[in-house]
Amino acid sequence: MRHVLLIVILAAMPAISAAEQDWIDEVFVTATRRPANLSEVSSALSLATSDTVRSQKLTTDALKTLVGVYVQQTTPGQGAAIIRGLKGSSVLHLVDGIRLNNAIFRSAPTQYLALVPTVAVERIEVIRGTPASLYGSEAVGGMVHIVSHKPSFESSTTEVRRDFLATIDTAELRQSLSATVDIGTKKFSSSISAEYQSTGDRRIGTGDRVSPSGYTSRAARIFLAATPTNEQAWTLDLQLLEQPETPRVDELVAGFDQDQPSSSEFYFAPNQRLFSHAGYSKIKGPLGLDWKLDAAWQRIVDDRTSRDFEATERILESNRSDLSGITLSANGDTDLSSWIIGAEIYYDQIRSSRIEENTINGERQDVAARFPDKSTVTQSAIYASMSRSLADQHLISGGLRYSYVNIDLPNTTVSDARSSSVNDLSGDVGWIYDVQENWQLLANIGFGFRAPNIFDLGTLGNRPGNRFNIPNIDLDSEHVWHGDVGVRGKYGRGQAELVIYSLKYDDRITSVLTGDVTPDGRDIVQSVNASRSSIRGIEAGFDVEVSDSITAHANLNYTWGEQRIDGDSKEPADRIPPLSARLSVVFNGGNWQLEGWINSAGSQDRLSARDVRDVRINPLGTAGWATIGARAYWSTPSNWHLTVSMENLLDRQYRQHGSGLDEPGRNLSVSIRRAW
């Protein structure tokens, strides 16, 4: 495995001094809350384009090849981004600047990002680090920002654009269809999209199919935009995605050190996301500034049907988050500086109920809900950020944010009513030094926080690893210091980036054993501010234009972490990804392309005590692996596109560290697309 990783690194490096691209002028919106060239942003950034997203089953799958991002799956219909060793509610997720994170986001991997339709995505921007001044709570390890597809037209007469995609594969018996129609003029534009997907049980490298692991998904989107003048625009976006019944595989299949599965039934039924977003922007508005106003509402439904292994009682859960938000910002420029100020407020209400059903006689009774019903979280903040050029080679940026979070927990059968509030400052400073044309040194330091949410404070019920969680209404905020230094640039035919980072995470909320056990043998756990973590690592990416028709891409990610829980001795930090690398080579023949790649990861045997107890992780450590794949692409003058790919050509059996099931075995995938 070490040799494979070394080959990936060395194969990418010889031609670095040999590609001419305009990547450093790529425009990002996430790091500054407004469009800015990468050369003006000190943060470490990764980007996935719409073509990459559309070719995937899930929006989260598009993150797998990015520098600095690791993707975990508990079930094939879900996926979670891990950035700099952090995950779940320690990573902020946004859609068009609006929070996707809600009050029931777990500190463990969450499935909610996979509920964003692939047809709605124009690009995914990832910040690796702490953009604390602009985004506040939960932007601890980084941020994933979905930028939605917004068609524009230059003509005063009506134009129509269409995009159709159909895909099948063999490893998961996938069948998917998606279509988008854009209609508009220079003054008015619209987009209508729909997608449907069905998969069967996953075939892994042994040739076996893991059952049950299949699911279905359906999604729709409507977008409208009006630009009455060149200085103002109105937008309305409606999105829906639903997975009617998705199995939680790690609960239904015996895990490591288990003779039998934990559950006879465990289905997310359904998981659903509804999203509505209205926006208004005005260039050179009041005070001569550029203004942006957004109002949005999001409902996430996380209903579940579960039954412990061979138990007679079935649990029917209904969990729902209704999140509403309003954001307002203004920005301006001078000859040497640019700045933005803004304010936002969010209100999230949780509805939760649980019914116990006897599978023999059908009798039902209400039992304590997973979350305190009608609990609420209100978040408000004001912020300011500025960047300024110093001399000809230096760009300094910095900002500060004040956040107020209020949490109301109603009385339940197991905990008293409680209202608490959090006031926190967060901020960051960045520096860019232009060493020479197209080469930059960069550095960042930030301090941020994560306020406890309803999941942390009020969860009651079964957790993975034979655990049972009880509430703790006396939690405080987590706090982090985060810094990185790096270099990026291009020379000739090559471009590269290398970033080294370190973070200190204090007062971290973690689940600890209470020493008690439930009547059915589950260990009782509770969340407490008991952990201190230290995480550091390296992120590297290379793109090389070897010739006019051959391009090579490579990345390398390494994360190391340790933690101390409640005064105990140090141990490895939870769920830290292993050393991983990827190398791909693309041959471009004009209307055809060939691509081959190697994906690899080292072993991970640095496990925390919690990792060892997790039935998804081999207590001896996750083995290293390497896979190879190939893809052929062909297009016609009439805009038909055929893609044939073969993944895991050697049919290896392997598992991403921390995932709930093995990755697919050898997989043939065929897709047909037409855009006209």
Sequence and secondary structure as in RCSB ss.txt:
>XXXX:A:sequence
MRHVLLIVILAAMPAISAAEQDWIDEVFVTATRRPANLSEVSSALSLATSDTVRSQKLTTDALKTLVGVYVQQTT
PGQGAAIIRGLKGSSVLHLVDGIRLNNAIFRSAPTQYLALVPTVAVERIEVIRGTPASLYGSEAVGGMVHIVSHK
PSFESSTTEVRRDFLATIDTAELRQSLSATVDIGTKKFSSSISAEYQSTGDRRIGTGDRVSPSGYTSRAARIFLA
ATPTNEQAWTLDLQLLEQPETPRVDELVAGFDQDQPSSSEFYFAPNQRLFSHAGYSKIKGPLGLDWKLDAAWQRI
VDDRTSRDFEATERILESNRSDLSGITLSANGDTDLSSWIIGAEIYYDQIRSSRIEENTINGERQDVAARFPDKS
TVTQSAIYASMSRSLADQHLISGGLRYSYVNIDLPNTTVSDARSSSVNDLSGDVGWIYDVQENWQLLANIGFGFR
APNIFDLGTLGNRPGNRFNIPNIDLDSEHVWHGDVGVRGKYGRGQAELVIYSLKYDDRITSVLTGDVTPDGRDIV
QSVNASRSSIRGIEAGFDVEVSDSITAHANLNYTWGEQRIDGDSKEPADRIPPLSARLSVVFNGGNWQLEGWINS
AGSQDRLSARDVRDVRINPLGTAGWATIGARAYWSTPSNWHLTVSMENLLDRQYRQHGSGLDEPGRNLSVSIRRA
W
>XXXX:A:secstr
 HHHHHHHHHHHSTTTT     GGG EESTTTSS EEGGG  SEEEEEEHHHHHTSSSGGGGGTTSTTEEEE SS
TT  EEEETTB GGGEEEEETTEE   TT  SS  SGGGGS GGGEEEEEEEES  HHHH TT SSEEEEEEE  
     SS EEEEEEEEEEESSS  EEEEEEEEEE SSEEEEEEEEEEE   EEBTTS EESS   EEEEEEEEEE
EEEETTEEEEEEEEEEEES EE HHHHS  TT SS SEEEEEEEEEEEEEEEEEEEETT GGG EEEEEEEEEEE
EEEEEEEETT SEEEEEEEEEEEEEEEEEEEEE SSEEEEEEEEEEEEEEEEEEEEEETTT  EEEE  SS TTE
EEEEEEEEEEEEEEETTTEEEEEEEEEEEEEEEE   SSS  EEEEEEEEEEEEEEEEEEETTEEEEEEEEEEEE
   HHHHH  EEETTTEEEE       EEEEEEEEEEEEEETTEEEEEEEEEEEEEEEEEEEEEEEE TTS EEE
EEEEEEEEEEEEEEEEEEEE SSSEEEEEEEEEEEEEEEETT   EE TT    EEEEEEEEE SSEEEEEEEEE
E  B    HHHHH TTS TT B  EEEEEEEEEEE TT EEEEEEEESTT      TT SS  B SEEEEEEEEE
 
